[in-house]
Amino acid sequence: MKGKFELRSQYKPAGDQPKAISELVAGLERGDKHQTLLGVTGSGKTFTISNVIEQVQRPTLVISPNKTLAAQLYSEFKAFFPENAVEYFISYYDYYQPEAYIPRTDTYIEKDFSINDEIDRLRLKATSALIEERRDVIIVASVSCIYSIGKKEDFMELILPLNVGMNISRKQLIYKLADLHYSRNDVDFQRGSFRVRGDIIDVIPAYENKIGVRIELFGDEIESISYIDAFTGKTLSKLDYIVIYPSKLFVTSENKLIQAMNRIKDELHERLKELRAEGKLVEAQRLEQRTLFDLEMMREVGYCSGIENYSMHLSGRD
């Protein structure tokens, strides 16, 4: 049930756990900023904290020191709260090679990385749960959660609410999905894409992988909305209303993107001037080539690889 944490377990707090739970709850109600729960491995600390979460009924962020422990905690909290939004937010890089320059050999190594598609989906799912403003949310994260993923306002500005009876043409709906960075693919239907068959548009939200959304139009009006099996197309349930969230975390409106691109160009010109004045012509050429390529991608598709590097400009910060 949305809005209320419900702990599911065949066990009851035992030993020192009831005392620890009551003291932690009391500390939260007093507004204590720091509390420490001590216990050896296997003493049920996750179960203890789960009981605290159920009692205080507050959205919770659990930060783990590494991905391995984060995965374990995610699995445990998911088992304790099967009816609530337990989400996973860690770095989605399987491999990351930062930019590097070796002066001795005048060798430039470009940034290279590989993104884990499933973790990217889970990050989007976690973000969507928070945007929904659900109270029953637990986010299990690594230190990745402290880094910017863009502005909440920009993300919310691009969400697409749809309801049965809504007036929207087929063309408008396709354009809106494209604005949310969904790609049209009538053959290889996968998450983050949509397909069009007459007046029927199927979408697999970027935060799902097995469930799709079918929107059936009659003229310029939404006749029905359904959850469908993403693989078979079989209808699972009918809906009156749904919200589709962007398929990328770093998103912004067209006007803000144009403003950001202008700021990026201004900074590029300043930096090129500095580098050329210092005689660093090769560095200036590389910077110009990479930045202009990124700007071209933003202009064409509204996104580029490594767009997080431009987060300061996209969020309007000086």
The 8 nearest C-alpha neighbors of each residue, nearest first, counted from 0:
[[1, 82, 3, 2, 83, 4, 5, 135],
 [2, 0, 3, 135, 83, 133, 134, 82],
 [1, 3, 134, 135, 133, 0, 4, 83],
 [4, 2, 135, 1, 5, 0, 56, 134],
 [3, 5, 53, 135, 56, 83, 6, 2],
 [4, 6, 80, 53, 3, 7, 82, 83],
 [7, 5, 80, 79, 53, 4, 8, 49],
 [6, 8, 79, 80, 5, 9, 81, 78],
 [9, 7, 10, 79, 6, 11, 78, 80],
 [8, 10, 11, 7, 79, 6, 12, 78],
 [9, 11, 8, 12, 13, 7, 46, 6],
 [10, 12, 13, 9, 8, 17, 16, 46],
 [11, 13, 16, 17, 10, 14, 47, 46],
 [14, 12, 16, 11, 15, 17, 10, 18],
 [13, 15, 16, 17, 12, 18, 19, 42],
 [16, 14, 18, 17, 13, 19, 12, 20],
 [15, 17, 19, 13, 12, 18, 14, 20],
 [18, 16, 20, 19, 12, 15, 21, 13],
 [19, 17, 21, 20, 16, 15, 22, 14],
 [20, 18, 16, 22, 17, 21, 23, 15],
 [21, 19, 17, 23, 18, 22, 51, 16],
 [20, 22, 24, 18, 23, 19, 25, 17],
 [23, 21, 25, 19, 24, 20, 26, 18],
 [22, 24, 26, 20, 25, 21, 19, 27],
 [25, 23, 21, 27, 26, 22, 51, 20],
 [26, 24, 22, 28, 23, 27, 21, 29],
 [27, 25, 23, 29, 31, 24, 28, 22],
 [28, 26, 30, 24, 29, 25, 31, 23],
 [27, 29, 25, 30, 26, 24, 31, 55],
 [30, 28, 26, 27, 31, 25, 24, 32],
 [29, 31, 27, 28, 32, 26, 25, 33],
 [32, 30, 26, 33, 29, 27, 34, 28],
 [33, 31, 30, 34, 27, 26, 29, 35],
 [32, 34, 31, 35, 26, 30, 27, 23],
 [33, 35, 36, 32, 31, 23, 26, 27],
 [36, 34, 37, 33, 23, 38, 19, 32],
 [35, 37, 38, 34, 44, 19, 23, 48],
 [38, 36, 35, 39, 44, 42, 19, 40],
 [39, 37, 42, 40, 36, 44, 43, 41],
 [38, 40, 42, 41, 37, 44, 43, 36],
 [41, 39, 42, 38, 43, 44, 37, 45],
 [40, 42, 43, 39, 44, 38, 45, 46],
 [41, 43, 40, 39, 44, 38, 45, 46],
 [44, 42, 46, 45, 41, 47, 40, 38],
 [43, 45, 47, 46, 42, 48, 38, 36],
 [46, 44, 48, 47, 43, 49, 75, 72],
 [47, 45, 49, 43, 44, 48, 50, 79],
 [48, 46, 44, 50, 45, 49, 43, 20],
 [47, 49, 51, 45, 50, 46, 52, 44],
 [50, 48, 46, 52, 51, 47, 45, 53],
 [49, 51, 53, 47, 48, 52, 54, 46],
 [50, 52, 48, 54, 49, 53, 20, 24],
 [53, 51, 49, 55, 50, 54, 56, 48],
 [54, 52, 50, 56, 4, 51, 55, 49],
 [53, 55, 51, 52, 56, 50, 24, 4],
 [54, 56, 52, 57, 53, 51, 24, 27],
 [57, 55, 53, 54, 52, 4, 3, 58],
 [56, 58, 55, 59, 134, 52, 135, 136],
 [59, 57, 136, 134, 135, 137, 56, 60],
 [60, 58, 137, 57, 138, 136, 61, 52],
 [59, 61, 138, 137, 139, 62, 58, 140],
 [60, 62, 139, 140, 138, 59, 63, 137],
 [63, 61, 140, 141, 139, 60, 142, 64],
 [62, 64, 141, 69, 65, 140, 68, 61],
 [65, 63, 141, 62, 142, 66, 68, 69],
 [66, 64, 63, 67, 68, 141, 69, 142],
 [67, 65, 69, 68, 70, 141, 89, 64],
 [68, 66, 70, 69, 65, 71, 63, 64],
 [67, 69, 71, 70, 66, 65, 72, 63],
 [68, 70, 66, 72, 63, 67, 71, 73],
 [71, 69, 73, 67, 68, 72, 66, 74],
 [72, 70, 68, 74, 69, 73, 75, 67],
 [71, 73, 75, 69, 74, 70, 76, 68],
 [74, 72, 70, 76, 71, 75, 139, 77],
 [73, 75, 77, 71, 72, 76, 70, 78],
 [76, 74, 72, 78, 77, 73, 71, 79],
 [77, 75, 79, 73, 78, 74, 80, 72],
 [76, 78, 74, 80, 75, 81, 79, 85],
 [79, 77, 75, 76, 80, 81, 74, 7],
 [78, 80, 76, 7, 6, 77, 81, 8],
 [79, 81, 77, 6, 83, 82, 78, 76],
 [82, 80, 77, 78, 83, 79, 7, 85],
 [83, 81, 80, 0, 84, 5, 1, 4],
 [82, 84, 80, 81, 135, 85, 4, 136],
 [85, 83, 136, 86, 135, 137, 128, 82],
 [86, 84, 137, 77, 136, 138, 83, 76],
 [85, 87, 138, 125, 84, 139, 137, 88],
 [86, 88, 139, 138, 121, 140, 125, 122],
 [87, 89, 140, 122, 139, 125, 121, 86],
 [90, 88, 141, 140, 143, 91, 87, 66],
 [91, 89, 143, 92, 88, 141, 118, 144],
 [90, 92, 115, 118, 114, 119, 89, 93],
 [93, 91, 114, 94, 90, 113, 115, 95],
 [94, 92, 113, 114, 115, 91, 95, 112],
 [93, 95, 113, 112, 92, 96, 114, 111],
 [94, 96, 112, 111, 97, 92, 113, 93],
 [95, 97, 111, 110, 112, 98, 94, 109],
 [98, 96, 110, 95, 99, 111, 109, 108],
 [97, 99, 110, 109, 108, 96, 100, 107],
 [100, 98, 108, 107, 97, 101, 109, 110],
 [99, 101, 107, 106, 108, 102, 98, 105],
 [100, 102, 106, 105, 103, 104, 107, 99],
 [103, 101, 105, 104, 100, 106, 107, 99],
 [104, 102, 101, 105, 106, 100, 107, 99],
 [103, 105, 106, 102, 101, 100, 107, 108],
 [106, 104, 102, 101, 103, 107, 100, 281],
 [107, 105, 101, 104, 100, 108, 102, 103],
 [106, 108, 100, 99, 109, 101, 105, 98],
 [109, 107, 99, 98, 100, 106, 110, 97],
 [110, 108, 98, 111, 107, 99, 97, 96],
 [109, 111, 98, 97, 96, 108, 112, 99],
 [110, 112, 96, 95, 109, 97, 113, 98],
 [113, 111, 95, 94, 96, 114, 92, 110],
 [112, 114, 94, 93, 92, 95, 115, 111],
 [115, 113, 92, 91, 93, 116, 112, 94],
 [114, 116, 91, 118, 117, 93, 92, 119],
 [115, 117, 119, 118, 114, 120, 91, 121],
 [118, 116, 120, 119, 115, 121, 91, 208],
 [119, 117, 121, 120, 91, 115, 116, 122],
 [118, 120, 116, 122, 117, 121, 91, 115],
 [121, 119, 206, 117, 123, 118, 122, 205],
 [120, 122, 124, 118, 123, 119, 87, 125],
 [123, 121, 88, 125, 119, 124, 120, 118],
 [124, 122, 126, 120, 206, 121, 125, 127],
 [123, 125, 206, 121, 127, 122, 126, 120],
 [126, 124, 86, 122, 128, 123, 127, 121],
 [125, 127, 123, 129, 124, 128, 130, 122],
 [126, 128, 130, 124, 129, 125, 123, 131],
 [129, 127, 125, 131, 126, 130, 124, 133],
 [130, 128, 132, 126, 131, 127, 133, 125],
 [129, 131, 127, 132, 128, 126, 155, 133],
 [130, 132, 128, 129, 133, 127, 126, 134],
 [133, 131, 129, 130, 134, 128, 136, 127],
 [132, 134, 131, 135, 2, 136, 129, 128],
 [133, 135, 2, 58, 136, 132, 57, 3],
 [134, 136, 2, 4, 3, 133, 83, 58],
 [137, 135, 84, 58, 134, 85, 133, 59],
 [136, 138, 85, 59, 60, 58, 86, 84],
 [137, 139, 86, 60, 87, 85, 61, 140],
 [140, 138, 61, 87, 73, 62, 86, 88],
 [141, 139, 88, 62, 89, 87, 61, 63],
 [140, 142, 63, 89, 143, 62, 65, 64],
 [141, 143, 144, 145, 62, 140, 64, 63],
 [144, 142, 141, 90, 89, 145, 146, 140],
 [143, 145, 142, 146, 140, 141, 88, 89],
 [146, 144, 143, 142, 147, 141, 148, 140],
 [147, 145, 144, 143, 148, 142, 149, 307],
 [146, 148, 149, 145, 310, 144, 307, 150],
 [149, 147, 249, 248, 146, 150, 307, 310],
 [150, 148, 249, 147, 310, 314, 151, 248],
 [151, 149, 152, 153, 314, 154, 148, 249],
 [150, 152, 154, 153, 155, 149, 130, 156],
 [151, 153, 155, 150, 154, 156, 149, 157],
 [154, 152, 156, 251, 150, 151, 155, 250],
 [153, 155, 151, 152, 156, 157, 250, 150],
 [156, 154, 152, 158, 157, 153, 151, 130],
 [155, 157, 153, 154, 158, 152, 252, 251],
 [156, 158, 155, 154, 159, 179, 245, 153],
 [159, 157, 244, 155, 156, 243, 245, 160],
 [158, 160, 243, 242, 244, 157, 161, 175],
 [161, 159, 242, 241, 243, 158, 162, 240],
 [162, 160, 241, 240, 242, 159, 165, 163],
 [163, 161, 240, 165, 239, 164, 241, 160],
 [162, 164, 221, 239, 165, 223, 222, 240],
 [165, 163, 221, 220, 222, 162, 166, 223],
 [164, 166, 221, 163, 220, 162, 167, 161],
 [167, 165, 220, 219, 164, 221, 168, 163],
 [168, 166, 219, 220, 165, 171, 172, 169],
 [169, 167, 219, 171, 170, 172, 220, 166],
 [168, 170, 172, 171, 173, 167, 219, 198],
 [169, 171, 173, 168, 172, 174, 167, 175],
 [172, 170, 174, 168, 173, 169, 175, 167],
 [171, 173, 175, 169, 174, 170, 176, 168],
 [172, 174, 170, 176, 171, 175, 177, 169],
 [175, 173, 177, 171, 172, 176, 178, 170],
 [176, 174, 178, 172, 177, 173, 171, 179],
 [175, 177, 179, 173, 178, 174, 181, 172],
 [176, 178, 180, 174, 181, 179, 175, 182],
 [179, 177, 175, 180, 176, 174, 181, 157],
 [178, 180, 245, 176, 177, 181, 246, 175],
 [181, 179, 177, 178, 246, 182, 245, 176],
 [182, 180, 192, 177, 191, 176, 179, 246],
 [183, 181, 192, 177, 184, 180, 193, 191],
 [182, 184, 193, 192, 194, 185, 181, 195],
 [185, 183, 194, 186, 187, 193, 188, 192],
 [184, 186, 194, 187, 188, 183, 195, 193],
 [185, 187, 184, 188, 194, 183, 189, 193],
 [188, 186, 184, 189, 185, 192, 194, 183],
 [189, 187, 186, 184, 192, 185, 193, 194],
 [190, 188, 192, 187, 203, 191, 208, 229],
 [191, 189, 203, 205, 192, 208, 204, 207],
 [190, 192, 205, 181, 204, 246, 203, 189],
 [191, 193, 182, 181, 190, 183, 189, 203],
 [194, 192, 202, 183, 201, 184, 182, 203],
 [195, 193, 185, 201, 184, 183, 200, 202],
 [194, 196, 200, 199, 197, 185, 201, 193],
 [197, 195, 199, 198, 200, 194, 185, 201],
 [196, 198, 199, 195, 200, 216, 169, 215],
 [197, 199, 216, 215, 196, 200, 169, 217],
 [200, 198, 215, 196, 197, 214, 195, 216],
 [201, 199, 195, 214, 194, 213, 196, 215],
 [200, 202, 213, 194, 193, 212, 214, 199],
 [203, 201, 193, 212, 211, 204, 192, 213],
 [202, 204, 211, 190, 191, 192, 212, 189],
 [205, 203, 206, 207, 191, 190, 202, 211],
 [204, 206, 191, 246, 190, 207, 120, 203],
 [205, 207, 124, 120, 123, 204, 121, 208],
 [208, 206, 204, 205, 210, 209, 190, 203],
 [207, 209, 190, 210, 203, 206, 229, 189],
 [210, 208, 229, 207, 228, 211, 230, 203],
 [211, 209, 229, 228, 227, 208, 207, 226],
 [210, 212, 203, 229, 227, 202, 226, 228],
 [211, 213, 226, 202, 201, 225, 227, 203],
 [214, 212, 201, 225, 224, 200, 226, 215],
 [213, 215, 224, 200, 199, 223, 201, 216],
 [216, 214, 199, 223, 222, 221, 198, 213],
 [217, 215, 221, 222, 198, 220, 218, 199],
 [218, 216, 220, 222, 219, 221, 215, 198],
 [217, 219, 220, 216, 168, 198, 169, 221],
 [220, 218, 168, 167, 166, 217, 216, 169],
 [219, 221, 166, 217, 216, 165, 218, 167],
 [222, 220, 216, 164, 163, 165, 223, 215],
 [221, 223, 216, 215, 217, 163, 220, 164],
 [224, 222, 215, 163, 221, 214, 225, 216],
 [225, 223, 214, 238, 213, 237, 215, 239],
 [226, 224, 237, 213, 238, 236, 212, 227],
 [225, 227, 212, 236, 235, 211, 234, 213],
 [228, 226, 234, 211, 235, 233, 232, 210],
 [227, 229, 232, 210, 233, 230, 231, 211],
 [228, 230, 211, 210, 209, 232, 227, 231],
 [231, 229, 228, 232, 209, 233, 210, 188],
 [230, 232, 233, 228, 229, 227, 234, 209],
 [231, 233, 228, 227, 229, 230, 234, 211],
 [234, 232, 228, 227, 231, 235, 229, 230],
 [233, 235, 227, 236, 226, 232, 225, 228],
 [236, 234, 227, 226, 233, 228, 225, 237],
 [237, 235, 226, 225, 234, 238, 227, 224],
 [236, 238, 225, 224, 226, 239, 235, 223],
 [239, 237, 224, 225, 240, 236, 241, 226],
 [238, 240, 163, 162, 224, 237, 241, 223],
 [239, 241, 162, 238, 161, 163, 242, 224],
 [242, 240, 161, 160, 162, 243, 239, 238],
 [241, 243, 160, 159, 161, 244, 158, 240],
 [242, 244, 159, 158, 160, 241, 204, 245],
 [243, 245, 158, 159, 242, 246, 127, 179],
 [246, 244, 179, 247, 158, 180, 157, 243],
 [245, 247, 205, 180, 191, 179, 181, 244],
 [248, 246, 245, 249, 250, 180, 123, 179],
 [247, 249, 250, 148, 149, 123, 246, 245],
 [250, 248, 149, 247, 148, 251, 307, 306],
 [251, 249, 248, 154, 247, 153, 252, 149],
 [250, 252, 153, 256, 255, 253, 154, 249],
 [251, 253, 255, 254, 256, 153, 157, 250],
 [252, 254, 256, 255, 257, 251, 301, 178],
 [255, 253, 257, 256, 252, 258, 251, 259],
 [256, 254, 258, 252, 257, 253, 259, 251],
 [255, 257, 259, 253, 254, 258, 251, 252],
 [256, 258, 260, 254, 255, 259, 253, 261],
 [259, 257, 255, 261, 256, 260, 254, 262],
 [260, 258, 256, 312, 262, 313, 261, 257],
 [259, 261, 263, 257, 262, 258, 256, 264],
 [260, 262, 264, 258, 259, 263, 265, 257],
 [263, 261, 265, 259, 264, 260, 266, 258],
 [262, 264, 260, 266, 261, 265, 267, 259],
 [265, 263, 267, 261, 262, 266, 260, 268],
 [266, 264, 262, 268, 267, 263, 261, 269],
 [265, 267, 269, 263, 264, 268, 270, 262],
 [266, 268, 264, 270, 265, 269, 271, 263],
 [269, 267, 271, 265, 266, 270, 272, 264],
 [270, 268, 266, 272, 267, 271, 265, 273],
 [269, 271, 273, 267, 272, 268, 266, 274],
 [272, 270, 274, 268, 273, 283, 269, 267],
 [271, 273, 269, 275, 270, 274, 276, 268],
 [274, 272, 270, 276, 271, 275, 277, 269],
 [273, 275, 279, 271, 277, 276, 272, 283],
 [276, 274, 278, 277, 272, 279, 280, 273],
 [275, 277, 273, 278, 274, 272, 279, 271],
 [278, 276, 274, 275, 279, 273, 280, 272],
 [277, 279, 275, 276, 280, 274, 281, 273],
 [280, 278, 274, 275, 282, 277, 281, 283],
 [279, 281, 283, 282, 275, 278, 284, 274],
 [280, 282, 284, 283, 279, 285, 286, 278],
 [283, 281, 285, 284, 280, 279, 286, 274],
 [284, 282, 280, 286, 281, 271, 285, 274],
 [283, 285, 281, 287, 282, 286, 288, 280],
 [286, 284, 288, 282, 287, 283, 289, 281],
 [287, 285, 283, 289, 284, 288, 290, 282],
 [286, 288, 284, 290, 285, 289, 291, 283],
 [287, 289, 285, 291, 286, 290, 284, 292],
 [290, 288, 292, 286, 287, 291, 285, 293],
 [291, 289, 293, 287, 292, 288, 286, 294],
 [290, 292, 294, 293, 288, 289, 287, 295],
 [291, 293, 295, 289, 290, 294, 288, 296],
 [294, 292, 290, 296, 295, 291, 303, 297],
 [295, 293, 291, 297, 296, 292, 298, 290],
 [294, 296, 298, 292, 293, 297, 291, 299],
 [295, 297, 293, 299, 298, 294, 303, 300],
 [298, 296, 301, 302, 294, 295, 300, 299],
 [297, 299, 295, 296, 301, 300, 294, 302],
 [298, 300, 296, 297, 301, 295, 302, 294],
 [299, 301, 302, 297, 296, 298, 303, 180],
 [302, 300, 297, 298, 299, 296, 303, 256],
 [301, 303, 297, 300, 296, 306, 304, 250],
 [304, 302, 306, 296, 293, 297, 305, 301],
 [303, 305, 306, 302, 293, 307, 296, 308],
 [306, 304, 307, 308, 303, 309, 293, 302],
 [305, 307, 308, 303, 304, 309, 302, 310],
 [306, 308, 310, 309, 305, 249, 148, 149],
 [309, 307, 306, 310, 305, 311, 312, 304],
 [308, 310, 307, 311, 312, 306, 313, 263],
 [311, 309, 313, 307, 312, 308, 314, 149],
 [312, 310, 316, 314, 309, 313, 315, 317],
 [311, 313, 259, 315, 310, 314, 309, 316],
 [314, 312, 310, 259, 315, 311, 309, 256],
 [313, 315, 311, 312, 316, 310, 150, 149],
 [316, 314, 312, 313, 311, 317, 259, 310],
 [315, 317, 311, 314, 312, 313, 310, 259],
 [316, 315, 311, 312, 314, 262, 313, 310]]
